Amino acid sequence: MRSYLRSLTLAFFGLALSAATVQAAEFEIKLSVLAPEGSTWVKEMEAMNQELQAQSGGRLALKIYAGGVSGDERDVLRKMRIGQVHAAAFTGVGLGQIVPSVRVLELPMLFRNYQEVDYVKGKLQPEFEKQFDANGFIMLGWAEAGFVNIYSNKPIANKEDMKGVKMWAWEGDPLVKAMFETLGIVPIPLALPDVLTSLQTNLIDGVYGPPLAVVALQWFTKVKYFTDVNLANSTGGLLITKAQFAKLPPDLQALLKTTGQKYGQSLVQKIRAENASALATLKKNGIQAVAVDPKAKEEMIQLSEAVYPKLAGNLYPAALLEKVKTLIAEVRK
């Protein structure tokens, strides 16, 4: 009997200790990330979570839902607005569903290099953050996915090669829709989680994205070529709803903001370095680079620039487009 009571007592204390160990943080942020487990984006969010817990003494934590389990960005945004999801790492497509003018940063053939990207974003981000705030969201940290290329099962070196290609177009993306119409590409609107299956079943012939994303999402296993020209820079950011942010005490609000900014900056640097490594991975896996000659590239630039004014007044103000052009001119000068 004594032995039984002793075992029961030990079991009780063991359960109590276990419960204390796994006890949820006082404030838990449900965070959605489209990128898959093990990707650079998710690893950075996991590192951010560890720092938040350490700096807050366990009071604040992230619960990360990775790999698109919360749905595409449109689904995530809907869930954020009804409180099912509190925060999310968005691409420019998702950000643009809240503040459409952000998409001016992703216009095709706009930027030549990261120096131009950083200069323009640095000038425009404060105003964009005010617009997010006015729409019920707090920008915790800006990020990006990097410069985008075309990946396909036929070589694409110029505009003529693009005609008739069945290319994935992110569902509900007006910018890509306008660009595809100009280039003669056949858009196949799909949510991001459906792209790999569509490549496998030949519903689509090609995709677009930064090298690291194409590797992380396994799209590279179903294509043969990539077009060696940077089409656009893919921006992004980490947002939280104002409603959820307001539930945090001031010290945790400040911690979440500073930590979000820190990991946003860290992510940008890592993504840029790893995009270069991902290109090497693609080549090692037999993906052939298709060169674009100067004449064909200039034609792409001219066609792209013709799209900019078509979107002015709808996606972004015409004055903002002119401001971006002026800022780029300042860098190039």
C-alpha beads as a LAMMPS data file, in Angstrom:
LAMMPS data file: protein, C-alpha beads

333 atoms
332 bonds

1 atom types
1 bond types

-500.0 500.0 xlo xhi
-500.0 500.0 ylo yhi
-500.0 500.0 zlo zhi

Masses

1 110.0

Atoms # bond

1 1 1 0.000 0.000 0.000
2 1 1 2.811 2.378 0.966
3 1 1 4.608 1.551 -2.281
4 1 1 1.423 2.209 -4.255
5 1 1 0.897 5.609 -2.574
6 1 1 4.513 6.564 -3.234
7 1 1 4.150 5.686 -6.929
8 1 1 0.899 7.612 -7.133
9 1 1 2.515 10.666 -5.501
10 1 1 5.478 10.558 -7.901
11 1 1 3.131 10.229 -10.863
12 1 1 1.116 13.223 -9.669
13 1 1 4.177 15.432 -9.314
14 1 1 5.458 14.192 -12.678
15 1 1 2.220 15.206 -14.357
16 1 1 2.248 18.570 -12.601
17 1 1 5.817 19.233 -13.760
18 1 1 4.953 18.180 -17.308
19 1 1 1.945 20.508 -17.354
20 1 1 4.063 23.414 -16.114
21 1 1 6.670 22.719 -18.806
22 1 1 4.188 22.837 -21.702
23 1 1 2.012 25.606 -20.240
24 1 1 1.067 28.059 -22.975
25 1 1 2.453 31.579 -22.946
26 1 1 0.221 34.265 -21.484
27 1 1 0.044 35.886 -24.931
28 1 1 0.197 33.552 -27.948
29 1 1 0.233 34.937 -31.500
30 1 1 -1.111 32.591 -34.178
31 1 1 1.194 33.169 -37.149
32 1 1 0.569 31.858 -40.671
33 1 1 3.446 31.331 -43.134
34 1 1 2.944 30.081 -46.700
35 1 1 6.527 28.824 -46.940
36 1 1 7.091 25.141 -46.062
37 1 1 8.634 23.725 -42.892
38 1 1 12.433 23.833 -43.025
39 1 1 12.532 26.814 -45.391
40 1 1 14.542 29.933 -44.581
41 1 1 11.363 31.932 -43.964
42 1 1 10.042 29.458 -41.380
43 1 1 13.439 29.047 -39.701
44 1 1 13.637 32.812 -39.191
45 1 1 10.148 32.865 -37.660
46 1 1 11.147 30.014 -35.342
47 1 1 14.258 31.928 -34.281
48 1 1 12.114 35.022 -33.727
49 1 1 9.751 32.963 -31.573
50 1 1 12.625 31.744 -29.405
51 1 1 13.866 35.288 -28.898
52 1 1 10.387 36.576 -28.054
53 1 1 9.949 33.878 -25.434
54 1 1 13.386 34.489 -23.954
55 1 1 13.061 38.283 -23.866
56 1 1 9.527 38.172 -22.444
57 1 1 10.247 35.568 -19.801
58 1 1 7.844 33.175 -21.509
59 1 1 4.933 35.625 -21.587
60 1 1 4.872 36.048 -25.380
61 1 1 5.152 33.332 -28.012
62 1 1 4.329 32.590 -31.639
63 1 1 2.341 29.536 -32.721
64 1 1 3.502 28.994 -36.288
65 1 1 1.285 27.451 -38.963
66 1 1 3.610 26.799 -41.928
67 1 1 3.289 25.328 -45.388
68 1 1 0.000 26.909 -46.353
69 1 1 -2.098 24.945 -43.823
70 1 1 -4.109 28.147 -43.269
71 1 1 -4.792 28.409 -47.008
72 1 1 -3.596 30.839 -49.650
73 1 1 -2.941 34.488 -48.717
74 1 1 -6.511 35.498 -49.503
75 1 1 -7.748 32.800 -47.073
76 1 1 -5.261 33.891 -44.414
77 1 1 -6.346 37.513 -44.715
78 1 1 -9.993 36.541 -44.281
79 1 1 -9.094 34.503 -41.172
80 1 1 -7.115 37.427 -39.751
81 1 1 -10.102 39.733 -40.138
82 1 1 -12.305 37.385 -38.107
83 1 1 -9.630 36.653 -35.502
84 1 1 -8.808 33.019 -36.374
85 1 1 -5.262 34.029 -37.367
86 1 1 -3.468 36.917 -35.667
87 1 1 -0.406 37.513 -37.840
88 1 1 1.044 36.374 -41.159
89 1 1 4.115 36.586 -43.350
90 1 1 2.812 37.920 -46.673
91 1 1 4.285 38.244 -50.150
92 1 1 3.619 41.413 -52.121
93 1 1 0.435 39.809 -53.473
94 1 1 -0.997 39.491 -49.959
95 1 1 0.197 42.936 -48.906
96 1 1 -1.443 44.359 -52.020
97 1 1 -4.829 42.976 -50.995
98 1 1 -4.687 45.376 -48.036
99 1 1 -2.707 48.300 -49.488
100 1 1 -2.770 47.940 -53.316
101 1 1 -0.194 50.706 -53.896
102 1 1 2.524 48.471 -52.355
103 1 1 2.548 46.586 -55.650
104 1 1 4.384 49.486 -57.283
105 1 1 7.480 47.875 -55.714
106 1 1 6.924 44.753 -57.826
107 1 1 6.491 46.271 -61.266
108 1 1 8.276 44.185 -63.924
109 1 1 11.730 45.272 -65.052
110 1 1 11.608 48.231 -62.648
111 1 1 14.739 47.594 -60.577
112 1 1 18.166 46.648 -61.867
113 1 1 19.742 45.745 -58.532
114 1 1 19.256 45.640 -54.762
115 1 1 20.772 49.098 -54.305
116 1 1 17.797 50.544 -56.181
117 1 1 15.359 48.311 -54.287
118 1 1 16.682 49.382 -50.882
119 1 1 16.723 53.080 -51.736
120 1 1 13.154 53.183 -53.043
121 1 1 11.724 50.947 -50.308
122 1 1 13.445 53.004 -47.638
123 1 1 11.742 56.151 -48.923
124 1 1 8.276 54.621 -49.338
125 1 1 7.888 52.221 -46.424
126 1 1 6.896 54.796 -43.757
127 1 1 3.924 55.956 -45.844
128 1 1 2.910 52.380 -46.636
129 1 1 3.015 51.551 -42.914
130 1 1 0.551 54.386 -42.229
131 1 1 -1.769 52.927 -44.864
132 1 1 -1.584 49.464 -43.303
133 1 1 -2.379 51.026 -39.924
134 1 1 -5.397 52.812 -41.401
135 1 1 -6.618 49.449 -42.731
136 1 1 -6.315 47.651 -39.390
137 1 1 -2.836 46.121 -39.554
138 1 1 0.569 46.751 -37.982
139 1 1 3.693 46.150 -40.065
140 1 1 6.102 44.306 -37.762
141 1 1 8.893 43.922 -40.304
142 1 1 9.463 44.274 -44.030
143 1 1 10.987 41.351 -45.904
144 1 1 11.264 40.028 -49.449
145 1 1 11.601 36.891 -51.546
146 1 1 14.073 38.404 -54.016
147 1 1 14.314 38.822 -57.771
148 1 1 11.918 36.696 -59.824
149 1 1 12.713 34.547 -62.881
150 1 1 10.605 32.456 -65.257
151 1 1 10.857 28.637 -64.997
152 1 1 9.361 26.538 -67.765
153 1 1 9.401 23.321 -69.771
154 1 1 10.364 25.105 -72.986
155 1 1 13.203 27.614 -73.394
156 1 1 12.022 31.226 -73.204
157 1 1 14.511 33.804 -74.464
158 1 1 12.253 36.528 -75.871
159 1 1 8.675 37.713 -76.247
160 1 1 7.958 35.346 -79.147
161 1 1 8.884 32.337 -77.006
162 1 1 6.297 33.400 -74.418
163 1 1 3.321 33.245 -76.752
164 1 1 0.948 30.421 -75.905
165 1 1 2.850 29.316 -72.795
166 1 1 0.426 28.193 -70.070
167 1 1 1.899 30.027 -67.114
168 1 1 0.753 29.980 -63.505
169 1 1 -0.737 33.316 -62.481
170 1 1 -1.370 33.907 -58.798
171 1 1 -5.131 33.931 -58.454
172 1 1 -6.480 37.464 -58.100
173 1 1 -3.199 39.236 -58.964
174 1 1 -3.999 42.218 -61.244
175 1 1 -0.346 43.077 -61.847
176 1 1 0.568 39.685 -63.288
177 1 1 -2.671 39.592 -65.284
178 1 1 -1.790 42.891 -66.996
179 1 1 1.771 41.774 -67.704
180 1 1 0.733 38.407 -69.155
181 1 1 -1.762 40.092 -71.482
182 1 1 1.024 42.332 -72.804
183 1 1 3.429 39.429 -73.351
184 1 1 0.879 37.040 -74.867
185 1 1 1.259 34.482 -72.074
186 1 1 -1.760 32.283 -71.303
187 1 1 -2.520 32.830 -67.591
188 1 1 -3.733 29.864 -65.525
189 1 1 -4.990 31.380 -62.249
190 1 1 -4.147 29.151 -59.271
191 1 1 -3.682 29.456 -55.535
192 1 1 -0.055 28.922 -54.521
193 1 1 -0.643 25.502 -52.846
194 1 1 -2.034 24.165 -56.158
195 1 1 0.975 25.040 -58.322
196 1 1 3.097 21.900 -57.827
197 1 1 0.202 19.559 -58.618
198 1 1 -0.598 21.608 -61.715
199 1 1 2.993 21.259 -62.929
200 1 1 2.853 17.502 -62.334
201 1 1 -0.365 17.138 -64.340
202 1 1 0.781 19.501 -67.143
203 1 1 -2.042 21.927 -66.469
204 1 1 0.675 24.591 -66.623
205 1 1 3.954 24.791 -68.562
206 1 1 5.737 27.244 -66.347
207 1 1 5.939 29.303 -63.169
208 1 1 7.662 32.446 -61.931
209 1 1 9.394 33.076 -58.630
210 1 1 12.706 33.687 -56.887
211 1 1 15.173 30.765 -57.042
212 1 1 14.996 29.940 -53.326
213 1 1 11.193 29.775 -53.380
214 1 1 11.233 27.569 -56.493
215 1 1 13.566 25.148 -54.683
216 1 1 11.718 25.277 -51.343
217 1 1 8.339 24.637 -52.990
218 1 1 9.809 21.795 -55.117
219 1 1 8.691 23.426 -58.368
220 1 1 12.184 22.980 -59.781
221 1 1 11.614 19.194 -59.924
222 1 1 9.008 19.689 -62.668
223 1 1 10.675 22.252 -64.987
224 1 1 13.624 22.133 -67.387
225 1 1 14.631 25.766 -68.009
226 1 1 14.904 29.124 -66.310
227 1 1 15.111 32.447 -68.108
228 1 1 18.230 34.267 -66.954
229 1 1 16.776 37.751 -66.517
230 1 1 15.360 39.349 -63.382
231 1 1 11.718 40.201 -64.017
232 1 1 10.832 41.909 -60.732
233 1 1 11.724 42.023 -57.067
234 1 1 9.245 40.204 -54.841
235 1 1 8.582 42.153 -51.655
236 1 1 6.923 40.964 -48.449
237 1 1 6.278 41.691 -44.804
238 1 1 5.095 40.436 -41.427
239 1 1 1.720 41.833 -40.380
240 1 1 -0.365 41.547 -37.231
241 1 1 -3.932 42.773 -36.815
242 1 1 -4.335 45.951 -34.784
243 1 1 -7.007 44.179 -32.737
244 1 1 -4.576 41.474 -31.608
245 1 1 -1.699 43.921 -31.154
246 1 1 -3.897 46.049 -28.858
247 1 1 -4.354 43.060 -26.533
248 1 1 -0.648 43.070 -25.702
249 1 1 0.693 45.206 -22.839
250 1 1 2.949 48.111 -23.966
251 1 1 6.219 46.339 -23.130
252 1 1 5.290 43.313 -25.269
253 1 1 4.082 45.545 -28.100
254 1 1 7.481 47.228 -28.153
255 1 1 9.273 43.860 -27.969
256 1 1 7.225 42.419 -30.835
257 1 1 7.916 45.445 -33.035
258 1 1 11.666 45.597 -32.430
259 1 1 12.042 41.834 -32.809
260 1 1 9.940 41.815 -35.981
261 1 1 12.087 44.548 -37.531
262 1 1 15.262 42.717 -36.536
263 1 1 14.224 39.433 -38.114
264 1 1 12.766 41.151 -41.164
265 1 1 16.169 42.725 -41.871
266 1 1 17.936 39.446 -41.146
267 1 1 15.614 37.589 -43.501
268 1 1 16.284 40.026 -46.360
269 1 1 20.036 39.476 -46.120
270 1 1 19.716 35.689 -45.848
271 1 1 17.255 35.449 -48.725
272 1 1 19.535 37.444 -51.011
273 1 1 22.508 35.222 -50.228
274 1 1 20.507 32.000 -50.456
275 1 1 18.887 32.963 -53.761
276 1 1 22.377 32.942 -55.252
277 1 1 23.018 29.486 -53.750
278 1 1 19.646 28.251 -55.002
279 1 1 20.594 29.168 -58.576
280 1 1 23.616 26.885 -58.254
281 1 1 21.332 24.133 -56.919
282 1 1 19.053 24.505 -59.936
283 1 1 21.948 24.149 -62.347
284 1 1 23.260 21.086 -60.487
285 1 1 19.840 19.509 -60.903
286 1 1 19.933 19.942 -64.658
287 1 1 17.850 23.101 -64.980
288 1 1 19.266 24.901 -68.017
289 1 1 19.778 28.661 -67.998
290 1 1 18.358 30.431 -71.049
291 1 1 20.242 33.607 -71.916
292 1 1 18.365 36.731 -73.009
293 1 1 20.267 38.866 -75.507
294 1 1 20.386 42.672 -75.056
295 1 1 17.863 43.333 -77.857
296 1 1 15.295 40.913 -76.384
297 1 1 15.852 42.294 -72.892
298 1 1 15.295 45.858 -74.104
299 1 1 12.047 44.754 -75.730
300 1 1 10.942 43.216 -72.411
301 1 1 11.759 46.475 -70.616
302 1 1 9.745 48.530 -73.117
303 1 1 6.758 46.177 -72.911
304 1 1 6.922 46.236 -69.112
305 1 1 7.094 50.015 -68.942
306 1 1 3.992 50.177 -71.141
307 1 1 2.122 48.287 -68.401
308 1 1 2.964 50.819 -65.633
309 1 1 0.534 53.580 -66.704
310 1 1 -2.233 51.033 -67.344
311 1 1 -2.221 50.153 -63.632
312 1 1 -1.933 53.763 -62.447
313 1 1 -5.156 54.997 -60.929
314 1 1 -6.270 51.428 -60.204
315 1 1 -3.460 49.635 -58.375
316 1 1 -1.506 52.732 -57.307
317 1 1 -1.764 56.513 -57.801
318 1 1 -0.085 57.953 -60.895
319 1 1 1.821 60.353 -58.614
320 1 1 3.339 57.410 -56.725
321 1 1 4.572 55.872 -59.966
322 1 1 6.265 59.147 -60.903
323 1 1 7.829 59.351 -57.442
324 1 1 9.266 55.844 -57.830
325 1 1 10.727 56.734 -61.232
326 1 1 12.304 59.872 -59.735
327 1 1 13.834 57.888 -56.855
328 1 1 15.319 55.307 -59.217
329 1 1 16.757 58.098 -61.343
330 1 1 18.414 59.530 -58.208
331 1 1 20.168 56.215 -57.538
332 1 1 21.282 55.746 -61.124
333 1 1 22.573 59.301 -61.344

Bonds

1 1 1 2
2 1 2 3
3 1 3 4
4 1 4 5
5 1 5 6
6 1 6 7
7 1 7 8
8 1 8 9
9 1 9 10
10 1 10 11
11 1 11 12
12 1 12 13
13 1 13 14
14 1 14 15
15 1 15 16
16 1 16 17
17 1 17 18
18 1 18 19
19 1 19 20
20 1 20 21
21 1 21 22
22 1 22 23
23 1 23 24
24 1 24 25
25 1 25 26
26 1 26 27
27 1 27 28
28 1 28 29
29 1 29 30
30 1 30 31
31 1 31 32
32 1 32 33
33 1 33 34
34 1 34 35
35 1 35 36
36 1 36 37
37 1 37 38
38 1 38 39
39 1 39 40
40 1 40 41
41 1 41 42
42 1 42 43
43 1 43 44
44 1 44 45
45 1 45 46
46 1 46 47
47 1 47 48
48 1 48 49
49 1 49 50
50 1 50 51
51 1 51 52
52 1 52 53
53 1 53 54
54 1 54 55
55 1 55 56
56 1 56 57
57 1 57 58
58 1 58 59
59 1 59 60
60 1 60 61
61 1 61 62
62 1 62 63
63 1 63 64
64 1 64 65
65 1 65 66
66 1 66 67
67 1 67 68
68 1 68 69
69 1 69 70
70 1 70 71
71 1 71 72
72 1 72 73
73 1 73 74
74 1 74 75
75 1 75 76
76 1 76 77
77 1 77 78
78 1 78 79
79 1 79 80
80 1 80 81
81 1 81 82
82 1 82 83
83 1 83 84
84 1 84 85
85 1 85 86
86 1 86 87
87 1 87 88
88 1 88 89
89 1 89 90
90 1 90 91
91 1 91 92
92 1 92 93
93 1 93 94
94 1 94 95
95 1 95 96
96 1 96 97
97 1 97 98
98 1 98 99
99 1 99 100
100 1 100 101
101 1 101 102
102 1 102 103
103 1 103 104
104 1 104 105
105 1 105 106
106 1 106 107
107 1 107 108
108 1 108 109
109 1 109 110
110 1 110 111
111 1 111 112
112 1 112 113
113 1 113 114
114 1 114 115
115 1 115 116
116 1 116 117
117 1 117 118
118 1 118 119
119 1 119 120
120 1 120 121
121 1 121 122
122 1 122 123
123 1 123 124
124 1 124 125
125 1 125 126
126 1 126 127
127 1 127 128
128 1 128 129
129 1 129 130
130 1 130 131
131 1 131 132
132 1 132 133
133 1 133 134
134 1 134 135
135 1 135 136
136 1 136 137
137 1 137 138
138 1 138 139
139 1 139 140
140 1 140 141
141 1 141 142
142 1 142 143
143 1 143 144
144 1 144 145
145 1 145 146
146 1 146 147
147 1 147 148
148 1 148 149
149 1 149 150
150 1 150 151
151 1 151 152
152 1 152 153
153 1 153 154
154 1 154 155
155 1 155 156
156 1 156 157
157 1 157 158
158 1 158 159
159 1 159 160
160 1 160 161
161 1 161 162
162 1 162 163
163 1 163 164
164 1 164 165
165 1 165 166
166 1 166 167
167 1 167 168
168 1 168 169
169 1 169 170
170 1 170 171
171 1 171 172
172 1 172 173
173 1 173 174
174 1 174 175
175 1 175 176
176 1 176 177
177 1 177 178
178 1 178 179
179 1 179 180
180 1 180 181
181 1 181 182
182 1 182 183
183 1 183 184
184 1 184 185
185 1 185 186
186 1 186 187
187 1 187 188
188 1 188 189
189 1 189 190
190 1 190 191
191 1 191 192
192 1 192 193
193 1 193 194
194 1 194 195
195 1 195 196
196 1 196 197
197 1 197 198
198 1 198 199
199 1 199 200
200 1 200 201
201 1 201 202
202 1 202 203
203 1 203 204
204 1 204 205
205 1 205 206
206 1 206 207
207 1 207 208
208 1 208 209
209 1 209 210
210 1 210 211
211 1 211 212
212 1 212 213
213 1 213 214
214 1 214 215
215 1 215 216
216 1 216 217
217 1 217 218
218 1 218 219
219 1 219 220
220 1 220 221
221 1 221 222
222 1 222 223
223 1 223 224
224 1 224 225
225 1 225 226
226 1 226 227
227 1 227 228
228 1 228 229
229 1 229 230
230 1 230 231
231 1 231 232
232 1 232 233
233 1 233 234
234 1 234 235
235 1 235 236
236 1 236 237
237 1 237 238
238 1 238 239
239 1 239 240
240 1 240 241
241 1 241 242
242 1 242 243
243 1 243 244
244 1 244 245
245 1 245 246
246 1 246 247
247 1 247 248
248 1 248 249
249 1 249 250
250 1 250 251
251 1 251 252
252 1 252 253
253 1 253 254
254 1 254 255
255 1 255 256
256 1 256 257
257 1 257 258
258 1 258 259
259 1 259 260
260 1 260 261
261 1 261 262
262 1 262 263
263 1 263 264
264 1 264 265
265 1 265 266
266 1 266 267
267 1 267 268
268 1 268 269
269 1 269 270
270 1 270 271
271 1 271 272
272 1 272 273
273 1 273 274
274 1 274 275
275 1 275 276
276 1 276 277
277 1 277 278
278 1 278 279
279 1 279 280
280 1 280 281
281 1 281 282
282 1 282 283
283 1 283 284
284 1 284 285
285 1 285 286
286 1 286 287
287 1 287 288
288 1 288 289
289 1 289 290
290 1 290 291
291 1 291 292
292 1 292 293
293 1 293 294
294 1 294 295
295 1 295 296
296 1 296 297
297 1 297 298
298 1 298 299
299 1 299 300
300 1 300 301
301 1 301 302
302 1 302 303
303 1 303 304
304 1 304 305
305 1 305 306
306 1 306 307
307 1 307 308
308 1 308 309
309 1 309 310
310 1 310 311
311 1 311 312
312 1 312 313
313 1 313 314
314 1 314 315
315 1 315 316
316 1 316 317
317 1 317 318
318 1 318 319
319 1 319 320
320 1 320 321
321 1 321 322
322 1 322 323
323 1 323 324
324 1 324 325
325 1 325 326
326 1 326 327
327 1 327 328
328 1 328 329
329 1 329 330
330 1 330 331
331 1 331 332
332 1 332 333
